[in-house]
């Protein structure tokens, strides 16, 4: 594969029917050094790809799961078992369950592709809404990866950065490394490079000092689940950024599709937080490895979806 300004959604994840149906995805574990495709021939193989972060990001996980259920239907597999297998792959990203629910009555390739197209279009609309929050010359900080790789095509938070750049509003982006798996320095920096957006990778622990020096105007992140009251689960470290941003009077904006909003979960206390293998941190000592944290709604300046910019109180604006 070659460098490109925009990722083609089908290069991120797609369903190939043919004689031997399979879900093909861009293996995000190999980026940025190699662009390698991974082929999954069963729902179980796709579930393992989700667990191992070959495909990641809440919307992209949902799209992949939709293709996985369509794949199981094409193969004549037990659909209930395929759904259980996919649903168990990662607990925090609500888009996974949202997509499986919408595929249950019609587990066809056409339905899965329609969900994929709708997700990409949602990202384009929310990016347009979010870009309106940028002042000319904005210097943004983002955490983890909420670009095309994470959403199946355009990007939520990174989509907002792309649109703001195209409108001449964005000066540059600071990209948290995002420990421990470096989704920021590996994936977000790669996407910004593809789009020609000026950026610099920073250690997660550098954010506070750069805020204090006046080098950051706004923080823009994605989300894996948003509770009805606006509490937001995102990659571990987001909560820390939100506290720092509030102290320095910098707005933090969460950009995510409505498929990430979970009105059935009243607040962040009800969001399951995935604990990953401690060896991702260290193989030598005992470790804790929560993959996500919850940012209280009070620290979020606005939540942006494809429907528009939602302001507090979120229990009213998200429902509306």
N, C-alpha and C positions, 0 to 999 in steps of 0.2 A: 504494500500500500504506500501511497505518497502523501505528503503533507497537503492540507486543504484548509480553506478558510472556514468552512462549515462542515460539520459531520453529517453525513447522510444517515437518517434514522435506520435504514436497513443495514448499514455497516455496524451499528451498535448492537442490534438484535433483530432477527428475522426468523420466519418459519419457511423452510424449504419442504415442499410436499414430495413430488417425485416418487420413485419406486421405494426409496428408503427415506421416509420423512424424518426431519431433524430440525432442531432449533440451533441456529448458528449465531454466535455472539462474539464481539470483540473482547478478548480476554484482558480485562483491566488490570490483572495482576502483572502483566508483562509490560505495561506502559510505564514510562515513555520510551524505553529503549527499543522495544519491539512491538510491532503491530501484528498480532497473531490471532487468528480466529479459532474458537473452540466450538466443536460440534457436540451436541447433546442429543442422543438417540431415544431417550426415555425421560419421563417426568422425574424419575429418581436421579438421573444424571444432571438434569437441570437444577433440581433442588440442591444438589451438591455444589453446583456452580454458584448458586446464590449464597449458600453457606460459606463457601471459600472466597467470596468476593470477586469471582471472575466477572460477575455482573453485580452492580451495587447501585445504591441510590434509590430512595423509596419509589418514585414513579417508574424507573427502569425495572425494578424488581416486579412491580405490578404488571408491566407490559410483558416481561419474560414469563411470568406465571400464566398469563392469558395464553401465550403461545404454547406453554407447556401443557395446559389442559387440552388445547386443540390438537397438539401432538398425540396425547393419549387417546383422544377420540379417533384420530386417523389410524392409529395402531390397533384399535379395538381393545385397549386396556380397560381395566376396571376404573371408571372415572371417579368414583368415590374415594378409592384408594389413592389415585393420582392427586386428587385435591388435598387429601390429608397429608400426603408426602410434601407437596408444595407449601401448604400452609404452615408446616412445622419448620420450614427452612430458616426463617428469621422472624422473631416475634414482635419487634418494635415497629417496623414499617407497615402502617395501616393500609397502604396502597395494595399490598399483597392480597389482603383479604377482600378489599374493594373489588379488585379485578377478578378474583375467583368467584365472587358472588355474582358479578355481571356475566360471567361465562357459563354459569351453572346450567341455565336453561337452553343455551345455544352454544355449545363448545365447538364452534366451527372456525376454520382459518379466517373466513371473512369477518367474523365477529371480532376475533383477536386483532386483525389488522385495523379494523375500525377503531378499536380502543386505543391502539398505538397512534393512529392518526389524530384522534381526539386529544390525546395527551400532549402531543407535539404542538397542536394548535392552542391548547390551553396555555402552554408555556409562552408562546409568542404573545398572547393577549396579556398575560400577567406581566411579562417583561415590559410591554408598552406602558402599563399602569405604573410599574415600579420606577421606570426611567423618569417619570414626571416628578419624582421625589429628589432627583439630583439637581444641584445647582451647577452652573457652569464652572468648570475647573475642579470638580469634586475629586477627592482622593479617598478611595474606598479600601476597606479591609474586608476580606472574606475568609471563611473557615471551611475546611473539608472540600468536597467537590459537589457542586450543585449545578453542573453544566449539562451539555448534551449527553455525556456519558452516563450521568445519573438519572436522566429523565427520558432517555430514549430518542433524543433528537435535538432540542434547542437549548434547554436549560431553564432553571428557575432563577436562583440568585445570579448565576453566571449569565443567564439569558438577559437579566436586567442590566448587568455590566455591559454586555454586547450592545444592547439597544442604546444605553446611555452614551457609549463610545461612538456609535454611528450618528447620534444626534449632536455630537460635539460637546457633551456635558462632562465627560469623564477625562481626568488628566492621567491617572495611573491607578494601579491596584496593588495593594500589599496582600500577599497570599500566605496565610499560616501554613507551616509544614503539615500540621495536623497529625500529631503523634497518636498512636504508635505506628500506623501503617502508611503515613505520609500521603494521604489522598490529595492534600493541597499541593505539595511540592512535586508529586508525580503526575497528577491528573489535571488539577485546575491550572497549574502553570503551563502544562502542555496545551490545554485548550486555549488559553489566552495567547500563547505563542502562535497557534494556528490562526487566530483571529487578528493578529497584529496589534494587540492591546498592550501598552507598556505596563510592566509588572515587575515585582521583585518578591522573592520568597523570603520569609522571615521565620525565625524560630518562634514557636507558640509563646514562649515566655518573653519575647521582645515587644509584644503588643502594648503593654502598659507604658513602657518608656516612650514609645513612639506616639502614643496618644498624648502623653504629658508634654511632648515637644511640639504638639500641634500639627502633626503630619497626617492625621486621619480625620476626615470629615463625617464619615458614616460607616457603619458596619452592615453588611448585607449577607445573610445566610439563607440556606434552604431549611427544610424540616422533614422529619420522618413521620411525625404524628403531631397534630395540633388538637388539643382538647377543646371542649366546648367553651371554656372560659378564657382561651387564648394561651394557656400554658403550652409550651412547645418543646418537644423532644427533638434533639438534633445531635450531631456527632459530639462526643465527649470533648469538652473545652469550650463549647458555645456558652454555657452558663457563666463561666469565668469571664468571657469577653463581654457578656451583657452587664455584669457587675462593674467591670472596668469602664465600659462605655457610659453607664449611668453616672459614675463618679466624675468622669471628664465631660459630662454634658454632651455626649455624642449620640445621635439616634441610632438604634439598632432596628433594622427592618428584616422581617422574615418573609420570604417570597416562596410560595408553594401553591400547587393546584388544589382545587376543592377536594380532589380525591385523597388528599393528605389530611383534611379536616375530619376529625372523628367526633361528631356531635353526640355519639353514644357514650363517650368518656367525659364525665363532668369536669375533671381537672387533672393536672399532671400526676397526682398520686396514683391514678388508675392506669397510667401508661406502663406497660412492661418494659423493663430495661434489660437488654441482652448483655450477658456477661460472656465474653469470648475467652478462648484458650489463653491461659496465663503465659504460655511460652511466646506469645506475640510480644510480650514485654521483656521477659527474661527466662532462660532455661536453667539458670543457676540458682535463683532464689525464689521463695514464695512470692506471688504477685496477685494483684486484683486487676481485672481488665474489663471494666464496664465500657461498652461501645458507645453509649449515649448518655446525655444528661438532660435535665428538664429545666428550661428557662422560664421562670414565673412570668405570667402575662404582664405584671406591673413593670417589667424591665423592657418590654417590647414596644417600640414607638408606633409601629403599624404592622399589620399582616396584610400582604398583598396576594390576592388570588386572581384568576382570570376574570372574576366578577368586579374587581376594583380594589381600592385601598380601604381596608377595614381598620377603624380606630377603636380605642376603648370606649365603652365597655364591650369586650369581645363577645360576651354571652348574648348580646343583642346584635352587634354588627355582623358576626359570622352567621348567625341564623338568618338574618335579613338578606 
